[in-house]
Amino acid sequence: MDSAVSHKAVFASKSPFPEQSELPRLTLSDRINYVAFFLTLRCLQNCAYCLVEQGRGRADGNAGPAMSPQDWLRAANRIPTRMDLPITLQGGEPALSPALPVLATQTAPQTKLDMLSTLPPQALDILLGMPPSRFIRQAPYAPIRVTFHAGNGSLDEFIKRVTALIDAGFQVGVYGLEYPDPALREEIAHAQERCLALGLDFRTKEFLGNWQDTLHGTYSYQDAVDASQTSSVSCRTSELLVAPDGFIHRCHSDLYSGSDPIGHILDPGFTGEELEEFRPCDQFGRCNPCDVKLKTNRRQIFGHTSVEIIFNA
């Protein structure tokens, strides 16, 4: 039996999870750097360089059932967030999930929320109906981080949506990828110039993954991405990654492909201590770039990598 099927069968045997008003709080060590709720894998963009697809996933979001908004709310209320460790609502495009407005308006007042979005018109409409205070916190980067994808949509309209959010009281940062394609890179440089001239925070990120048979990105582990062969290792994550169906995965690659969940966010038996375990993996060499890239941590200190890998003797 496929491991993903067998793991999900175990958790499905406990379903439905107890409909208790409050699930036990999770234990998250200070080592945990990021908490991500992937509300959906659906996206309105159609980018050839999509990291969801590079993770052997389904960028169209055809990944089975998603949790209900009320289940996402139950999940959020068991997360011990802090100023430096919010729940980041993301996808895909989180504005395509009915859970977004529920989480932004009904989570406990002390719950800290961030959001990653491509900021389509739907996202603007939803956010403008929410209290900006839910997405305001003291941090070295904006709680709402929106990405301008070169070649996808009008820059003028994108800037109008960003400005509308800021005028409504939201803290918004704009990001663009440092594309290897010269035309796309030039488009991002133009977008950055326009945004900075308007006083908008525009930062660029390194392009990750394979582009025209060349691997791009700075990675902490050699041969982790797009390698010719795989090998067996043990690894552990520094992130709590929750898929649209509520299953928790050890890495982005497993989440996007729906493989080998390590628990479910609504299972009262999941404590968070499971994230401290090193787990065997036979897919090193097919890692998703997000997991093994060299980057800044939640405090914006450079040198962090999402996973720790032990190579088998």
Beta strands, then each sheet from edge to edge (+ up, - down):
strand 1: 34-38
strand 2: 87-90
strand 3: 113-117
strand 4: 144-147
strand 5: 172-178
strand 6: 202-206
strand 7: 209-211
strand 8: 214-216
strand 9: 231-237
strand 10: 239-242
strand 11: 247-249
strand 12: 263-264
strand 13: 279-284
strand 14: 295-296
strand 15: 302-304
strand 16: 307-311
sheet 1: 6+ 5+ 4+ 3+ 2+ 1+ 10+ 11- 12+
sheet 2: 7+ 8-
sheet 3: 13+ 9- 16+
sheet 4: 14+ 15-
end
